[in-house]
């Protein structure tokens, strides 16, 4: 194994002069650090560890690794190695990893990328460990979309990571398989953690706070990988996700109401349990179909409904407070409930393909609620209550939790054989 | 100073680079070592088995001019599959040099070569090697990590443009050239080559020429071979054909099935027929601020409401498309796309 180290070449004075010189040139030229690191990413051989020294390093273009196997990129600490992209002139991502196998990223920060922080595509086996992606200056529409962004990957482990300020999702896993997200913190993002069009994910023991929406599980149309399923969300702290939505318009996440704890949309087989869901002002948990977005789709293979959702053993707690008034659903809740909105909101749109002859849905395809503490329930029943724009304001919504009083088999645990 | 820095860099790395990296089984350090051209190298007078070619609709690269050459090993031929895709023999080279005239309107003005990209078809697939020209224009040196080069010229409107031209690194080459994770040439598709070229001795259709000099298997139904229109030429096709040609060469290397931007569900290749996949009233997936506050990729009749238009009209790295290798808006291409969207009939819902 070869270990490359970014240290000074030891020629004290010469190095110092060079250092000053390159500092001055940094804004315009290809800084040596960046070029060296990029070259190492290109030439890395299986088994290599690429080490990054402590320091703040300005980077002007996307760093990329392509077609590699068994590589570790290791900084000297989550807060001590900082790659800053605030002057980025080319490429949308900070770090891009494509078409790789067994890659570990550890102990560094990516800051102010123009687009996504770290994007991984076609990677089988990717570990993010103690990685921070942030946009300085707080929530801003001009921030990049995703912090950690594995898409079309397999066997993903994201742990002890931090994401701050993403204008879409801080930690976003899309069109992927076999995923664990744990011990992470996400705040000041539009969505804290989002699992989209993905199969088999365990999202647990994360601290997700002060985002617009805490944890989202979505299936979207017109994508190659559809039918996301088997997602477990457990042991998370999901608190005060009441940030105003600052997603650029046109993005689906822009439709998430401020004050959403967990949102499950158009997907199936999701188990939400043992979470602590506190003071999310609009909805602790919502379970909705794609129709809620009021977007149309021509994707005939897309299933816009939710089914087999099991929410149990969670602790809800919500101070009496106004829901968001920036969103139609918030206004509707405000009109009906003023400051005491329900915790679990269902749009009442079961998947019609599971209707049995007597018009009921079998238990294993229902929304089931069990043993949640302090949880009140609301069924919007949008198919009968939303015929015209004013009708929901006069509707008599069901709040009878008994219609969801059922249990489902627990989903199985995600195993990442590569890393244990 | 620059040369000195490069030398330092080389001495730092050569010691271990050459020891174990397979790239260097295929790559020469200097372009001159390949022996593609007569001396002086910068004139690009090709040697016997190096054939110049052009493509119907080229990728926009910040108004850089391009010289393209192909070299097929003596005694071997390019064949093609049932879908008219070329199958190149091993050790085929595609060579492309990017340059600027000091005055873009005047082909006699001083020509400065910037970079040469060499694509080699090895036994394990294509590899892409970027070479950067030295200041004296005597040779180009392998720059796997890419480079940034200040370039300036007098533009069509008489104004001077200065940009930090970016030479892609080896990975970025692959990001565009990968199809199902295997690198492929982008430009020389059969329908992109089906046009006349002025050779030193004759004007001839390029495919015919390649057949006659024995580097290409004869094609079955020559007349049925499609041809991409030249998007720059108003007379060469309808707005739709020209716009689709522009999108194909500028976008589809990522935005089509099996390619890196397939995650977006937006497919812009010449052959795409699905209206939603083409972006018509399609919501963005991971556009972030690239959406520019617009709701759909294409709103027929309304370029000013279409994300596609917004992104090709931007030079902000977090917004612009294509993502790489562009510091300027392709004004002519933008106008074409604007016209195309404007003239598009509204879809019936």
Interface residues (C-beta under 8 A of the other chain):
Chain A: X2 X28 X29 X30 X32 X35 X36 X38 X39 X41 X42 X43 X45 X60 X61 X62 X64 X65 X66 X67 X88 X89 X90 X91 X92 X96 X98 X99 X113 X114 X115 X116 X121 X122 X141 X142 X143 X144 X145 X146 X149 X151 X152 X167 X168 X172 X174 X175 X220 X222 X223 X224 X248 X249 X250 X251 X252 X295 X296 X297 X298 X299
Chain B: X5 X9 X13 X16 X17 X20 X21 X23 X144 X145 X146 X147 X148 X164 X166 X169 X170 X171 X172 X174 X175 X178 X181 X257 X260 X262 X263 X265 X275 X276 X277 X281 X282 X283 X284 X285 X286 X287 X288 X289 X290 X291 X292 X293 X294 X295 X296 X307 X316 X317 X318 X323 X324 X325 X327 X349
